[in-house]
Amino acid sequence: MIESQRHSYHLVDPSPWPISGSLGALATTVGGVMYMHSFQGGARLLSLGLIFILYTMFVWWRDVLRESTLEGHHTKVVQLGPRYGFILFIVSEVMFFFAFFRASSHSSLAPTVEIGGIWPPKGIGVLDPWEIPFLNTLIPPSSGAAVTWAHHAILAGKEKRAVYALVATVLLALVFTGFQGMEYYQAPSTISDSIYGSTFFLATGFHGFHVIIGTLFLIICGIRQYLGHLTKEHHVGFEAAACKQRRQGRLLMKSDLLEIDPVIRYLSKQETGAVQAYVTDVINHAIVATDMTFLKKEFIECEDEYESYPNSKDYAPWVLQKDLLRFRALGLNESLSLAFHTKLFDPVYSYLIPSIPSHPEFVARTLPGNFTY
């Protein structure tokens, strides 16, 4: 007896794939931990878990394609679920990459004293931005244009043109991945090379990983288009792949830390040698640790007094080691390597910093070895 369906929703049949996918994820996690701690059998369990996950993905997506294309269960109402879900996924991706680019911008605009107050850190090699990075900047817009061409071809019912456009999109994505592999192979630094390597390789690495996933997504869409699965009325999978391909770009931000640049430029001009470098370092550390507006106000207010005593022997110990003195009265949550002489501040704040002894032994014990005056 054939049962008639009186609603637009899809009641999915019982499936073993959620359980098998969970078991594969468990095996992958346990195997990965065992492998990292050199336990016997860790590599085998990790490989077995990955194979199990890939198999589950294949058979699960096969069932979804059968239900949507051949059995017709994906009505207009059912299609809303994948659409909304993918929109939320794109939003989460924006937040995900925003964190990495924000970390990179913060680290470059306010380098800490631990890396010398300069960006990139001293001794870290960087890639030429006008070579492979420039080419990889041009490829994503070209790939986005090709996938848009494929979308319009599908809407117009031109199946062959859609296949050609998808082939072009996939080729561009493969070229991008190849260029990024060359870039990583030739890179003079690694992910363990200071904050520069960490932010660079995390951001570009995750982006490259997403490009690989998007490429596989588009390959499947190309095969389905060649087999005639996609129609002008029903191509949600392609729309999701195209949306992901178009969104793979760079986030442009304007950092509020740029406001502190005039202060750094002013103080960097006042002294030369070790004093200039060390003063710049501690200012950058202060920018990271406390409120920029307050520090900017204090530095500008002491500008006249600073110019009056740039070479005085009494002002030689400008800075103490960061662990010797803390600005607890400013509410800092960590030690701060900023301890200017009390006369540099307005008298109302002078109680925040104790007097700095002028005894030569104290100066020699607290200042860096290359500090001369």
C-alpha positions in Angstrom: 0.0 0.0 0.0 1.4 3.4 -1.0 1.1 6.1 1.6 0.5 9.6 0.4 2.5 12.5 1.9 0.3 15.5 2.8 3.1 17.9 3.9 6.2 19.6 2.3 8.7 18.3 4.8 11.2 15.4 4.5 11.0 12.8 7.2 14.5 11.2 6.9 14.7 7.4 7.2 16.8 5.9 10.0 20.5 6.0 9.0 23.6 4.5 10.4 25.9 7.3 9.2 25.7 9.6 12.2 26.9 6.8 14.5 29.6 5.7 12.1 30.8 9.3 11.6 31.0 9.8 15.4 33.0 6.6 15.8 35.4 7.7 13.0 35.8 11.1 14.8 36.5 9.4 18.1 39.1 7.1 16.5 40.7 10.1 14.7 41.0 12.1 18.0 42.3 9.2 20.1 44.7 8.1 17.4 46.0 11.7 16.9 46.7 12.0 20.6 48.4 8.6 20.7 50.5 9.5 17.7 51.6 12.8 19.1 52.7 11.1 22.4 54.5 8.3 20.5 52.2 5.5 21.6 52.3 2.3 19.6 49.4 2.0 17.2 48.6 5.7 17.2 49.3 6.2 13.5 47.2 3.2 12.5 44.2 4.3 14.6 44.5 7.8 13.2 44.6 6.6 9.6 41.7 4.2 10.3 39.6 7.0 11.8 40.3 9.3 8.8 39.4 6.6 6.3 36.2 5.8 8.3 35.2 9.5 8.3 35.8 9.9 4.5 33.8 6.7 3.8 30.9 8.0 6.0 31.0 11.4 4.2 30.8 9.7 0.8 27.9 7.4 1.6 26.0 10.0 3.5 26.2 12.5 0.7 25.3 9.8 -1.8 22.1 9.2 0.2 21.4 13.0 0.2 21.9 13.2 -3.5 19.6 10.3 -4.1 16.9 11.7 -1.8 17.0 15.2 -3.4 17.6 14.3 -7.1 16.0 11.0 -7.7 13.3 10.7 -5.0 12.3 14.4 -5.0 12.2 14.9 -1.2 13.9 18.3 -1.3 10.9 20.6 -1.8 11.1 24.4 -1.6 10.4 24.2 2.1 13.1 21.6 2.7 15.6 23.6 0.7 15.3 26.5 3.2 17.1 24.5 5.8 20.3 24.0 3.9 20.2 27.7 2.7 19.8 29.1 6.2 22.4 26.7 7.6 25.0 27.7 5.0 24.3 31.4 5.6 25.1 30.9 9.3 28.2 28.9 8.3 29.4 31.9 6.2 28.8 34.2 9.1 30.8 32.0 11.4 33.6 31.9 8.8 33.7 35.7 8.8 34.1 35.7 12.6 36.7 33.0 12.4 39.0 34.8 10.0 38.3 38.2 11.6 40.0 36.9 14.7 43.2 35.9 12.8 43.4 39.2 10.8 42.7 41.2 13.9 45.6 39.4 15.7 47.9 40.0 12.8 47.0 43.7 12.6 47.3 44.2 16.4 50.7 42.4 16.4 52.1 44.5 13.5 50.8 47.9 14.6 51.8 47.4 18.2 54.8 45.0 18.3 55.7 44.1 21.9 59.0 44.5 23.7 59.6 40.8 23.5 60.1 41.0 19.7 62.1 44.2 19.9 59.2 46.6 19.1 59.6 46.2 15.4 57.6 44.4 12.7 58.4 42.0 11.3 60.6 40.9 14.2 64.4 41.0 13.6 65.8 38.0 11.9 62.4 36.9 10.4 62.5 36.6 6.6 59.4 37.7 4.7 58.2 36.9 1.2 58.2 39.4 -1.6 54.5 40.6 -1.9 54.9 41.3 -5.6 55.7 37.7 -6.6 53.5 34.6 -5.7 51.4 36.5 -3.1 50.4 39.0 -5.8 49.4 36.3 -8.2 47.4 34.6 -5.4 45.6 37.8 -4.7 44.4 38.0 -8.4 43.3 34.4 -8.6 40.3 34.5 -6.1 38.5 37.3 -8.0 39.0 35.5 -11.3 37.7 32.2 -9.8 34.7 34.1 -8.4 34.0 35.5 -11.9 34.2 32.0 -13.4 31.8 30.5 -10.8 29.4 33.4 -11.4 29.5 32.6 -15.2 28.6 29.0 -14.3 25.7 30.2 -12.2 24.3 32.3 -14.9 24.7 29.4 -17.4 22.7 27.1 -15.1 20.0 29.7 -14.8 19.9 30.0 -18.5 19.7 26.3 -19.0 23.1 26.1 -20.9 24.5 22.9 -19.5 27.8 22.8 -21.5 28.7 26.3 -20.7 28.1 25.7 -17.0 30.4 22.7 -17.2 33.1 24.7 -18.9 32.8 27.5 -16.4 33.1 25.0 -13.5 36.2 23.4 -15.1 37.8 26.9 -15.3 36.9 27.6 -11.7 38.4 24.4 -10.5 41.6 24.9 -12.5 42.0 28.4 -11.0 41.5 27.0 -7.5 44.1 24.3 -8.2 46.6 26.9 -9.4 46.0 28.9 -6.3 46.6 25.8 -4.1 49.8 25.0 -6.1 51.1 28.6 -5.7 50.4 28.5 -2.0 52.3 25.2 -1.7 55.2 26.8 -3.5 55.0 29.8 -1.2 55.1 27.7 1.9 58.0 25.6 0.5 60.1 28.8 -0.3 59.0 30.7 2.9 62.1 31.7 4.9 60.2 31.4 8.2 57.9 28.8 9.8 54.9 28.8 12.1 57.1 28.6 15.2 59.0 31.8 14.2 57.5 34.4 16.7 54.1 36.0 16.4 54.7 36.8 12.8 55.0 33.1 11.8 52.0 32.1 13.9 49.6 34.7 12.6 50.8 34.4 8.9 50.7 30.6 8.7 47.5 30.2 10.7 45.5 32.8 8.6 46.9 31.7 5.2 46.9 28.0 6.2 43.2 28.0 7.2 42.3 30.0 4.1 44.2 27.4 1.9 42.4 24.6 3.7 39.0 26.2 3.0 40.1 26.6 -0.7 40.8 22.9 -0.9 37.4 22.1 0.6 35.7 24.5 -1.8 37.6 22.9 -4.7 36.3 19.5 -3.8 32.8 21.0 -3.4 33.0 22.5 -7.0 34.4 19.2 -8.4 31.3 17.4 -7.1 29.1 20.2 -8.5 30.8 19.9 -11.9 30.2 16.1 -12.0 26.6 16.6 -11.1 26.2 19.2 -13.7 27.7 16.9 -16.3 25.3 14.2 -15.3 22.3 16.5 -15.5 21.5 16.7 -11.8 21.4 20.4 -11.6 18.4 22.4 -13.0 17.5 26.0 -13.1 14.9 25.4 -10.3 17.0 23.1 -8.1 20.7 23.7 -7.5 21.1 24.5 -3.8 24.4 22.6 -3.6 25.9 24.6 -6.4 24.7 27.9 -4.8 26.4 26.9 -1.5 29.6 26.1 -3.3 29.4 29.4 -5.4 28.7 31.4 -2.2 31.7 29.9 -0.5 34.0 30.5 -3.5 32.9 34.2 -3.8 33.5 34.8 -0.1 37.1 33.5 -0.1 38.9 36.9 0.1 40.7 39.1 2.5 39.1 41.1 5.3 40.1 44.8 5.2 40.1 46.5 8.6 41.2 49.8 10.0 42.8 49.4 13.4 42.3 51.9 16.2 46.0 51.4 17.1 47.0 53.7 14.3 46.0 56.6 16.5 49.1 56.0 18.7 51.5 56.3 15.7 52.2 60.1 16.1 53.3 59.5 19.7 55.7 56.7 18.7 57.1 58.9 15.9 57.7 61.8 18.3 59.4 59.8 21.0 61.5 57.9 18.5 63.1 61.1 17.2 64.2 62.4 20.6 67.1 60.0 21.3 69.4 57.8 19.4 70.9 54.4 20.0 69.8 52.2 22.9 67.6 54.9 24.5 65.6 55.4 21.3 65.1 51.6 20.7 64.3 50.9 24.3 61.9 53.8 24.7 60.0 52.7 21.5 59.9 49.1 22.8 58.3 50.0 26.1 55.8 52.3 24.5 54.7 49.5 22.2 54.4 47.2 25.2 52.3 49.8 27.0 50.0 50.1 24.0 49.2 46.4 24.3 48.8 46.3 28.0 46.8 49.4 28.9 44.5 52.1 27.7 45.9 53.9 24.7 44.0 57.1 25.2 45.4 57.6 28.7 49.0 56.8 27.6 48.7 59.1 24.6 47.5 61.9 26.8 50.3 61.4 29.3 53.1 61.3 26.7 51.8 64.4 24.9 51.6 66.3 28.2 55.2 65.6 29.1 56.4 66.6 25.6 57.9 69.9 26.7 59.7 68.6 29.7 61.1 65.7 27.6 62.6 68.2 25.1 64.2 70.2 27.9 66.2 67.2 29.3 67.0 64.9 26.4 70.7 64.4 27.3 70.8 65.0 31.1 72.6 62.4 33.1 69.9 62.6 35.7 67.5 61.2 33.1 69.7 58.3 31.9 67.7 55.5 33.5 64.6 56.1 31.5 63.3 52.5 31.7 63.6 49.7 34.3 63.2 46.0 33.5 59.5 45.2 33.2 59.4 43.0 36.2 61.0 45.6 38.6 58.1 48.0 38.6 54.3 47.8 38.0 51.7 50.5 37.4 49.3 48.9 39.8 47.5 52.2 40.3 46.5 52.2 36.6 44.8 48.8 37.0 47.1 46.8 34.6 46.5 43.1 34.6 50.2 42.3 33.9 53.6 43.8 34.5 54.5 46.7 32.3 57.9 47.7 31.2 57.2 51.4 31.4 58.9 53.4 34.2 59.8 56.9 33.1 61.3 59.3 35.7 58.8 61.0 37.9 59.8 64.4 36.6 58.5 63.5 33.2 55.0 63.2 34.5 52.6 65.8 35.9 53.2 66.1 39.7 49.7 64.8 40.3 50.8 61.4 39.0 54.3 61.4 40.4 53.4 59.2 43.4 52.7 56.4 41.0 56.5 55.9 40.4 59.0 55.8 43.2 62.2 57.7 43.0 64.9 56.1 40.8 68.2 55.8 42.7 71.2 57.3 40.8 73.8 54.9 42.3 75.9 53.4 39.5 75.5 49.9 40.8 71.7 50.2 40.7 71.8 51.6 37.2 74.1 48.8 36.0 71.9 46.2 37.6 68.6 47.4 36.2 69.4 48.6 32.7 70.2 46.4 29.7 73.9 45.7 29.0 74.2 47.8 25.8 72.6 50.8 27.5 75.1 53.8 27.5 74.8 57.4 28.5 
